[in-house]
Amino acid sequence: MMAPEFFYAAIIVMIGAFLALLRVFFGPSVPDRVVGVDTLNTLIVAGMVLLGAAYDRTIYIDIAIVYALLSYVGTLAIAKYLQGGLE
């Protein structure tokens, strides 16, 4: 069973993820959608760290670190593509 603090923090992360999804779906431009996806990835990492802390499992935190690194590299690749660098 999760402590109430972790539950409330998870609710806040889910609300933020919902707002990021709105930005992804209804973003007026492509860079806005990329920022929405990057924000969503950051909130997923935060959720994994929260899950690891709530259940006292370090494997979730390790996976969150790898996911954050891959998310960062993916965001850089998309930014380079939007700038016109990947041909």
C-alpha positions, 0 to 999 in steps of 0.5 A, a space after each residue: 500500500 502506498 503512503 498518502 504522500 506518494 498518492 497525492 504526488 502521483 495525482 499531481 503528476 497525472 494532472 500534469 501528464 494530462 495537460 501535456 497530452 492536451 499540448 501534444 494533441 492541440 498544439 498550434 505548431 510542431 515545436 509546441 507538440 515536441 515540447 509537449 512530448 518532452 514534458 510528458 517524458 519528463 513526467 513519466 520519469 518523475 512517475 517512475 522515480 515516485 513509484 520506486 520511492 513508494 515501493 522502495 525498489 531501486 530498479 524503477 529509478 535505474 529504468 527512469 535514468 535510462 529512459 530520461 537519457 533516451 528521451 533527451 537524445 530523442 528530443 535532440 534528434 527531433 530538434 535537429 530534424 526540425 532545424 533542417 539538419 538531418 538529411 
